[in-house]
């Protein structure tokens, strides 16, 4: 058999994926779609029916279409409504009514269906049918307020306030109110009665309304209703009944504001003021902000200055109360609150507020949190002493405060000193000394010692001052100020030897906080006594301990002090020579300390130059000029903490002529040492045998 020729496989053609020449954007597509929507299409041609047979055929087809739609989904109420409306358009009310009834059998709780049904009856003036439908609707769905609104509106439009058929409109409203509907329904009933001038019936409805919906705004509406109809006494009774109804537990500021404004409108300003005060006393502060504003406006309009101030004080009290309730440790708010309460002058309220304030002890034992708190106690004690003039209570306040402070952790020197000063004002010196002695025993502090010493100095008890200074120096021997004050006391008492002994003890202490001040005070003490040699000896002793440039300059100034006072020429030349020798010694001493003292040497040489320019001759001035350094700019590497190189920085350096004269010799010596080392490296090695030969 011949083999069938195999078919060649089709090669898929690659589509052209290049972009089209004309691109259509999404914006263009949307615009074209919108334009098509907006096209005004011609209306479909109207069908004209010319004979009854054609009409019957048309109606048969439409009814069959509607029935088919209903048969497919009978729960879609819109199909029923469209069907009934079409029958209504064909003037077939019986058929339309039948369709609505069939629809109600399907869903009798559909509000739209009932509304369409009744509207059809009303359009076609079938009043009795409409009334029956409304009656059925409100019986089946009494909570659907739309039925009641439509029902009452229809009856009122028909004029059936007392209709012929026996339906009285207010009976419809009464049936409605029996279900206790929302507020708007009651207000509609009230407006209906007011339209026909039935004031008493409106009042009766309001009476029922405010108990069914007991809200503040409804009571206010009731009272305004009475006020609008000039029943002022009735309006006042309504407000009073409302206040009694809500009681003190559920008081609302809106009710009292409305009540007060009502009295204000009746020119009863005293009544309004009493209402405001009563409300402010019984309503919690956080719910009375608008009440405060209204009270302030009322007092500004009709009150005197005292009344306005009372309102402002009450408002500020409320603000401070809110602040301290939100944060009891806000001591600044307590200070403001206490200042306000003190301005009123009621001692009991002031004390109560102070007790509330000091009860808020800081929660931590850190002094920074106690610094503001302790001033509450201080102000409390000062108030009891100066304003209340109750000394025993003041003493109790001080003692309670001192018992509260944790003295082992920290203390407040001010509190101890204030208590001691209070006892002195009460002429109880023993109690004051006992208090300060107890303070020094519990928590010795520098301020306590100084305060106690100042107290004894004022009392001229100098022996006690000496004892206290001794205790003070035992407590802190490194405190230079204490040594200086002790020596000053002895100087004022005329005991120079004791003062000098105190200074000697002070300068021989191994550790001092500010030795420069102590040495200066000691030197000034000797100078004030005219002991120049002893002062010079002190300078020499000080230079044995330190070679600071300021000490040298002060020493030179000391030697020159006699020149400025105008001594004779011999002594003047001697003092100039002494000062010049001191400058020379200082320069040599600072030079010997190395390059680290360059700034100090420059400072010294500048002072020396000024000295020679004022008191020296030409040779001495030239000598100092030769010692003055040159200022040059240099660069050095800057390295980070990890040792890496960051960059370069520039700084100024000083080159002294004396140092330059020494440098060549140093360079020559360094070159000689280098040559010797090189010689040792290149010398031939000699064996032991050759060495023996």
C-alpha positions in Angstrom: 0.0 0.0 0.0 1.1 3.4 -0.7 2.0 5.5 2.3 -0.2 8.5 2.7 1.7 11.8 2.4 2.0 13.4 5.8 0.5 16.8 6.3 2.9 19.5 7.1 2.2 21.2 10.5 0.8 24.7 10.3 3.2 27.3 11.4 1.5 29.8 13.8 1.7 33.3 12.5 3.0 35.8 14.9 0.5 38.6 15.4 1.6 42.1 15.0 2.0 43.4 18.5 3.2 46.8 17.6 1.0 49.6 19.0 -1.7 50.9 16.7 -1.1 54.2 14.9 -4.2 55.7 16.4 -4.4 55.2 20.2 -7.7 55.4 22.0 -7.4 56.5 25.6 -9.7 55.5 28.5 -10.8 59.1 28.8 -12.0 59.0 25.2 -13.9 55.8 25.8 -15.6 57.2 28.9 -16.5 60.5 27.1 -18.0 58.6 24.1 -20.1 56.5 26.5 -21.3 59.6 28.3 -22.2 61.2 25.0 -24.3 58.2 24.0 -26.1 58.4 27.3 -26.9 62.0 26.7 -28.2 61.4 23.2 -31.8 62.6 23.0 -33.6 59.6 21.4 -37.0 60.2 19.8 -39.9 59.0 21.9 -41.5 55.8 20.8 -44.6 56.2 18.7 -47.9 56.6 20.5 -50.4 53.9 20.1 -53.8 55.1 19.3 -56.8 53.0 20.1 -59.8 53.8 18.0 -62.5 51.2 19.0 -63.6 49.2 22.1 -62.4 45.9 20.6 -58.9 47.2 20.2 -59.0 48.6 23.8 -60.2 45.3 25.1 -57.4 43.5 23.3 -54.8 46.0 24.7 -56.1 45.6 28.2 -56.1 41.8 27.9 -52.5 41.8 26.8 -51.4 44.2 29.6 -53.3 42.3 32.2 -51.8 39.0 31.0 -48.3 40.6 31.2 -48.8 41.8 34.8 -50.3 38.5 35.9 -47.4 36.6 34.4 -45.0 38.9 36.3 -46.9 38.4 39.5 -47.1 34.6 39.0 -43.3 34.5 38.5 -42.5 36.4 41.7 -45.5 37.3 43.8 -43.4 38.7 46.7 -42.1 41.7 44.6 -44.6 44.3 45.8 -43.5 46.8 43.1 -45.1 44.5 40.5 -48.4 44.6 42.4 -48.3 48.4 42.8 -47.6 48.9 39.1 -50.4 46.6 38.2 -52.8 48.5 40.5 -51.7 51.9 39.2 -52.3 50.7 35.6 -55.8 49.6 36.5 -56.3 53.0 38.1 -55.2 54.7 35.0 -57.8 52.6 33.1 -60.4 53.9 35.5 -60.9 50.4 36.8 -61.0 51.2 40.5 -62.7 47.9 41.5 -59.9 46.0 39.7 -57.2 48.2 41.3 -58.8 47.7 44.7 -58.9 44.0 44.2 -55.2 44.0 43.2 -54.2 45.9 46.3 -56.2 43.5 48.5 -54.5 40.5 46.9 -51.1 42.3 47.5 -52.0 42.8 51.2 -52.7 39.1 51.5 -49.1 38.6 50.3 -47.4 41.2 52.6 -49.8 43.0 55.0 -46.9 44.8 56.8 -45.6 46.7 53.8 -46.0 50.4 54.7 -45.5 51.5 51.1 -48.3 49.2 49.9 -50.8 50.7 52.4 -49.8 54.2 51.5 -50.3 53.7 47.8 -53.6 52.0 48.4 -55.0 54.8 50.6 -53.6 57.5 48.3 -55.5 55.9 45.4 -58.7 56.0 47.4 -58.2 59.7 48.4 -57.3 60.7 44.8 -60.5 59.2 43.6 -62.4 60.9 46.5 -63.4 57.5 48.0 -63.3 59.0 51.6 -65.0 56.1 53.3 -62.8 53.6 51.7 -59.8 55.6 52.6 -61.0 56.0 56.2 -61.6 52.2 56.5 -58.1 51.6 55.1 -56.5 54.0 57.6 -58.4 52.3 60.3 -57.2 48.9 59.2 -53.6 50.2 58.8 -53.3 51.7 62.3 -54.9 48.6 63.8 -52.4 46.3 62.1 -49.3 48.6 62.3 -49.9 51.0 65.2 -46.2 52.0 65.5 -46.1 53.2 61.9 -46.4 57.0 62.5 -46.8 57.7 58.8 -50.3 56.2 58.9 -51.3 58.3 61.9 -50.0 61.5 60.3 -51.8 60.8 57.0 -54.9 59.7 58.8 -55.2 62.9 60.9 -54.2 65.1 58.0 -57.0 63.6 55.9 -59.6 64.0 58.6 -58.6 67.6 59.2 -58.6 68.5 55.6 -62.1 67.0 55.3 -63.1 69.2 58.3 -64.1 66.3 60.4 -63.3 67.9 63.7 -66.7 66.5 64.6 -67.7 64.8 61.4 -71.1 63.7 60.2 -70.1 60.1 60.2 -69.3 60.2 63.9 -65.5 60.2 63.5 -64.1 62.9 65.7 -60.5 63.8 64.9 -59.4 64.1 68.5 -60.5 60.4 69.0 -58.0 59.5 66.3 -55.3 61.4 68.2 -56.4 59.7 71.4 -56.1 56.3 69.9 -52.6 57.3 68.7 -51.5 58.7 72.1 -52.6 55.5 73.8 -49.7 53.8 72.1 -47.3 56.5 73.7 -45.6 57.4 70.4 -42.5 59.6 70.1 -42.2 63.3 71.0 -43.1 64.6 67.6 -46.5 62.9 67.7 -47.4 64.5 70.9 -46.3 67.9 69.6 -48.4 67.4 66.5 -51.4 66.7 68.7 -50.7 69.9 70.7 -50.3 72.0 67.6 -53.6 70.6 66.3 -55.4 71.7 69.5 -53.7 75.1 69.4 -54.9 75.7 65.8 -58.4 75.6 67.1 -57.7 77.6 70.3 -58.1 74.7 72.7 -55.7 76.0 75.3 -57.0 73.8 78.2 -56.9 70.7 76.0 -53.3 71.5 75.0 -52.3 71.9 78.6 -53.8 68.5 79.5 -51.9 67.0 76.6 -48.6 68.6 77.9 -49.4 67.1 81.3 -49.5 63.6 79.9 -46.6 64.3 77.5 -44.0 65.3 80.1 -44.7 62.1 82.1 -44.5 59.9 79.0 -41.3 61.6 77.8 -39.8 63.0 81.0 -37.0 64.9 79.4 -35.8 68.4 80.5 -36.4 69.9 77.1 -40.1 68.8 77.2 -40.6 70.4 80.7 -39.1 73.6 79.3 -41.4 73.5 76.3 -44.4 73.0 78.7 -43.3 76.0 80.7 -42.7 78.2 77.6 -46.1 77.2 76.4 -47.6 78.6 79.6 -45.4 81.7 79.3 -46.4 82.3 75.7 -50.1 82.3 76.7 -49.4 84.7 79.6 -49.9 82.1 82.3 -46.9 83.3 84.3 -47.9 81.6 87.6 -48.6 78.3 85.8 -45.2 78.6 84.0 -43.4 79.1 87.3 -45.3 76.1 88.8 -44.2 74.0 85.8 -40.6 74.9 86.5 -40.9 74.2 90.2 -42.6 70.8 89.5 -39.8 70.0 87.1 -37.2 70.7 89.8 -39.1 68.5 92.2 -39.5 65.8 89.5 -35.9 65.4 88.7 -34.7 65.8 92.3 -31.1 66.4 93.4 -29.7 63.2 91.9 -30.6 64.0 88.3 -30.4 67.7 88.2 -29.7 69.3 84.8 -28.2 72.7 84.2 -30.5 73.4 81.2 -33.6 73.4 83.4 -32.1 75.9 85.9 -30.8 78.1 83.1 -34.3 78.2 81.5 -35.9 78.8 84.9 -33.5 81.6 85.8 -34.0 83.3 82.3 -37.7 83.0 82.8 -37.5 84.9 86.1 -35.1 87.4 84.5 -37.7 88.0 81.8 -40.2 88.7 84.5 -37.8 91.2 86.1 -37.5 88.9 89.1 -33.7 89.2 89.4 -33.5 88.1 93.0 -35.4 85.0 92.2 -33.1 84.3 89.3 -30.0 84.8 91.5 -31.4 82.4 94.1 -32.0 79.8 91.3 -28.5 80.2 90.0 -26.9 79.8 93.5 -29.1 76.8 94.4 -28.1 75.1 91.1 -24.4 75.8 91.6 -24.6 74.4 95.1 -26.3 71.1 94.1 -25.1 70.3 90.6 -21.6 68.7 90.2 -19.0 71.2 89.0 -18.1 69.3 85.9 -21.7 69.5 84.7 -22.2 73.2 85.4 -20.0 75.1 83.0 -22.8 76.7 81.0 -24.6 77.5 84.3 -21.5 79.5 85.4 -21.5 81.4 82.1 -25.2 82.2 82.3 -24.8 83.3 86.0 -21.9 85.5 85.1 -23.8 87.2 82.2 -26.8 87.7 84.6 -24.7 89.4 87.2 -22.9 91.6 84.7 -26.3 92.8 83.5 -28.2 93.2 86.7 -25.8 92.6 89.6 -23.6 94.9 91.6 -19.8 94.6 92.0 -19.9 92.2 94.9 -22.2 89.9 93.0 -20.0 89.9 90.0 -16.9 89.1 92.1 -18.7 86.3 93.8 -19.5 84.8 90.4 -16.0 85.1 89.2 -14.7 83.6 92.5 -17.1 80.7 92.2 -16.0 80.0 88.6 -12.4 80.1 89.5 -13.0 77.8 92.5 -14.7 75.3 90.1 -11.6 75.5 87.8 -9.2 74.9 90.6 -11.3 72.0 92.0 -11.2 70.4 88.6 -7.4 70.8 88.3 -6.7 69.3 91.8 -9.1 66.5 91.2 -7.4 65.6 87.9 -3.9 65.8 89.5 -3.7 66.0 93.3 0.1 66.5 93.1 -0.3 69.7 91.0 0.9 71.9 93.8 0.8 75.1 91.7 -2.9 74.7 91.3 -3.2 74.2 95.1 -1.3 77.5 95.7 -3.7 79.4 93.4 -6.7 77.7 95.0 -5.5 78.5 98.5 -4.8 82.2 97.6 -8.3 82.4 96.3 -9.8 80.9 99.4 -7.7 83.1 101.7 -9.1 86.2 99.9 -12.6 85.2 101.1 -11.4 85.1 104.8 -13.3 82.1 106.0 -10.9 80.5 108.5 -12.6 77.0 108.6 -12.7 76.8 104.8 -9.1 77.9 104.5 -7.9 75.4 107.1 -9.9 72.6 105.4 -8.3 73.5 102.1 -4.8 73.5 103.6 -5.4 70.1 105.2 -6.6 68.8 101.8 -3.5 70.2 100.1 -0.9 68.9 102.6 -2.5 65.4 102.5 -1.2 64.9 99.0 2.3 63.8 100.0 4.7 63.1 97.0 4.7 59.4 96.3 8.5 59.2 96.0 11.4 59.9 98.4 13.2 62.2 96.0 13.8 65.8 97.0 13.0 67.3 93.7 9.4 66.2 94.0 9.1 67.7 97.6 10.5 71.2 96.8 7.1 72.6 95.8 5.1 70.5 98.3 7.1 71.8 101.3 5.9 75.4 100.6 2.3 74.3 101.3 3.4 73.6 104.9 5.3 76.9 105.1 2.3 78.9 103.8 0.1 77.0 106.2 2.3 77.9 109.2 2.6 81.5 108.1 -1.2 81.7 107.7 -1.8 80.4 111.2 0.7 82.8 112.7 0.0 86.0 110.8 -3.7 85.7 109.8 -5.3 83.3 112.3 -2.9 84.4 115.1 -3.1 80.9 116.6 0.4 80.3 117.9 -0.2 76.8 119.3 -1.7 75.6 116.0 1.3 77.2 114.2 3.7 75.2 116.4 1.7 72.0 115.6 2.0 72.7 111.9 5.8 73.1 112.1 6.2 69.9 114.2 3.9 67.9 111.9 5.9 69.0 108.9 9.3 68.1 110.5 8.0 64.7 111.5 6.8 64.0 107.9 10.1 64.9 106.2 12.4 61.8 105.8 15.5 63.4 107.3 17.6 60.3 106.8 17.3 60.7 103.0 17.0 64.5 102.7 15.9 67.5 104.8 14.8 71.1 104.3 17.0 73.6 106.2 14.5 76.4 105.6 11.8 74.5 107.7 14.1 74.1 110.7 15.2 77.7 110.6 11.6 79.0 110.2 10.5 77.0 113.2 13.4 78.3 115.3 12.7 81.9 114.3 9.1 81.3 115.2 10.1 80.1 118.7 12.3 83.2 119.1 9.4 85.5 118.2 7.4 83.7 120.9 10.4 84.5 123.3 11.2 80.8 123.6 15.0 80.9 123.0 15.5 77.5 124.7 13.0 75.8 122.3 14.7 77.4 119.3 18.2 76.2 120.4 16.8 72.8 121.1 15.2 72.6 117.7 18.4 73.6 115.9 20.5 71.3 118.0 18.1 68.4 117.1 18.4 69.4 113.4 22.2 69.3 113.6 22.0 65.9 115.3 19.6 64.4 112.7 20.8 65.9 109.5 23.8 68.3 109.7 23.9 70.7 106.7 26.0 73.7 105.9 22.9 76.0 105.8 21.8 74.7 109.2 25.2 75.6 110.7 25.3 79.0 109.1 21.7 79.8 110.1 22.4 78.7 113.7 25.6 80.8 113.8 23.8 83.8 112.4 21.2 83.5 115.0 23.8 83.4 117.8 25.6 86.3 116.3 22.4 88.4 116.4 22.0 87.4 120.0 25.7 88.3 120.7 26.5 84.9 122.0 30.0 84.7 120.6 31.2 81.8 122.8 28.4 79.7 121.4 29.4 80.9 117.9 32.9 79.6 118.5 31.6 76.3 119.6 29.3 76.1 116.6 32.2 76.9 114.3 34.3 74.2 115.8 31.5 71.7 115.3 31.0 73.0 111.8 34.7 72.5 110.9 34.6 69.0 112.4 31.7 68.3 110.1 33.3 69.8 106.9 37.0 70.7 107.4 37.4 71.1 103.6 35.0 74.1 103.5 37.2 77.2 103.0 34.3 79.6 103.4 33.7 78.3 107.0 37.4 78.9 107.9 37.3 82.4 106.5 34.0 83.3 108.3 35.5 81.9 111.6 38.6 84.0 111.1 36.5 87.1 110.2 34.5 86.6 113.4 37.7 86.5 115.5 39.0 89.5 113.7 35.8 91.5 114.4 36.1 90.5 118.0 39.7 91.9 118.1 41.4 88.6 118.8 44.1 88.7 116.0 46.1 85.8 117.3 43.1 83.5 117.3 42.2 84.6 113.8 45.8 84.0 112.6 45.7 80.5 114.3 42.5 79.8 112.5 44.0 80.7 109.2 47.1 78.6 109.9 44.9 75.6 110.7 43.0 76.2 107.5 46.0 76.4 105.2 47.5 73.2 106.7 44.4 71.1 105.9 45.2 68.3 103.5 42.0 68.9 101.4 40.3 72.2 100.7 37.5 73.0 98.2 38.7 76.5 97.3 42.3 77.0 98.6 43.0 80.1 96.4 40.2 82.0 98.2 41.6 80.9 101.6 45.2 82.0 100.8 44.0 85.3 99.4 41.9 85.9 102.6 44.9 85.1 104.8 47.2 87.4 102.8 44.6 90.2 102.8 44.3 89.7 106.6 48.0 90.2 107.1 48.1 93.1 104.8 45.2 94.8 106.6 47.2 94.5 109.8 50.2 96.0 108.2 52.3 92.8 108.4 54.0 93.1 105.0 56.7 90.7 105.8 54.3 88.0 107.0 52.2 88.5 103.9 55.4 88.1 101.8 56.2 85.0 103.7 52.7 83.7 103.0 53.3 84.3 99.3 56.5 82.3 99.4 54.8 79.4 101.3 52.0 79.5 98.7 54.6 79.3 95.8 56.1 76.2 97.4 52.7 74.5 96.9 51.8 75.9 93.5 53.5 77.8 90.7 50.3 79.1 89.1 50.8 82.2 87.0 48.0 84.1 88.9 49.9 83.6 92.1 53.1 85.1 90.6 51.1 88.0 89.2 49.3 88.6 92.5 52.7 88.5 94.3 54.1 91.1 91.9 51.0 93.3 92.4 51.5 93.0 96.1 55.0 94.2 95.9 53.9 97.1 93.7 51.0 98.2 96.1 53.3 100.4 98.0 54.4 102.3 94.9 50.7 103.1 94.1 50.3 104.5 97.6 53.1 107.0 97.0 56.1 105.9 99.2 59.6 107.5 99.2 62.0 106.9 96.3 64.3 104.4 98.1 61.4 102.2 99.1 59.9 102.6 95.7 63.1 101.4 93.9 63.3 98.5 96.3 59.7 97.5 95.6 60.3 97.8 91.8 63.4 95.6 92.1 61.4 93.1 94.2 58.6 93.0 91.6 61.1 92.6 88.7 62.8 89.7 90.5 59.4 88.1 91.0 58.6 88.4 87.3 62.0 87.0 86.4 61.5 84.0 88.9 58.1 83.4 87.5 59.3 83.3 83.9 62.1 80.8 84.8 59.7 78.7 86.8 57.1 78.5 84.1 59.9 77.9 81.5 61.2 75.0 83.5 57.7 73.3 83.5 58.0 72.7 79.7 55.9 73.7 76.7 52.6 73.0 78.5 52.8 76.4 80.2 53.1 78.5 77.0 49.8 80.4 77.5 50.7 81.2 81.1 54.1 82.4 80.1 52.6 84.7 77.5 50.2 86.1 80.1 53.0 86.7 82.5 55.3 88.3 80.0 52.5 90.7 78.9 51.9 91.7 82.6 55.7 92.1 83.0 55.8 94.3 79.8 53.0 96.5 81.1 54.9 96.8 84.4 58.1 97.8 82.7 56.3 100.2 80.4 54.9 102.0 83.4 57.8 101.9 85.9 60.9 100.5 84.1 63.7 102.1 82.1 64.7 101.5 78.5 67.1 98.6 79.2 64.5 96.7 81.3 61.9 97.3 78.6 64.2 96.0 75.8 65.0 93.0 77.9 61.3 92.1 78.3 60.7 92.7 74.5 63.5 90.2 73.8 61.6 87.6 75.9 58.3 88.1 74.1 57.3 85.1 71.9 56.4 85.0 68.2 52.9 83.8 67.4 52.7 81.3 64.5 49.9 79.2 63.0 50.3 75.5 62.9 48.4 72.4 61.8 47.8 69.1 63.6 46.0 65.9 62.9 42.6 65.3 64.4 41.8 61.8 65.4 38.5 60.2 66.4 37.9 58.2 69.6 38.7 54.9 67.8 42.1 56.3 66.6 41.1 56.9 63.0 42.3 60.1 61.4 39.5 62.6 60.8 41.4 65.6 59.4 43.5 68.6 60.2 42.9 71.5 62.4 44.8 74.8 62.8 46.0 76.3 66.1 48.2 79.1 67.2 51.6 78.4 68.9 54.2 80.6 70.5 57.9 80.4 70.0 60.0 82.0 72.7 63.5 83.3 71.8 65.0 81.6 74.9 63.9 78.2 73.6 65.2 78.9 70.1 68.7 79.6 71.5 68.8 76.1 73.2 67.5 74.2 70.2 70.8 74.2 68.1 72.7 72.6 71.0 69.9 70.0 71.3 70.0 69.2 67.6 73.8 68.8 67.7 73.6 66.4 70.6 70.9 64.4 68.9 73.1 64.2 65.7 76.0 62.9 67.8 73.9 60.2 69.3 72.7 59.1 65.9 76.2 58.9 64.5 77.4 56.8 67.5 74.5 54.3 67.0 75.3 54.1 63.2 79.0 53.5 64.0 78.2 50.7 66.4 76.1 49.0 63.7 78.8 49.1 61.0 81.9 48.2 63.2 83.6 44.7 62.3 83.0 41.8 64.6 86.2 40.6 66.4 86.6 37.0 67.6 88.0 36.0 71.0 91.2 34.6 69.5 92.0 37.7 67.6 91.3 39.7 70.7 93.8 37.6 72.6 96.5 38.0 69.9 
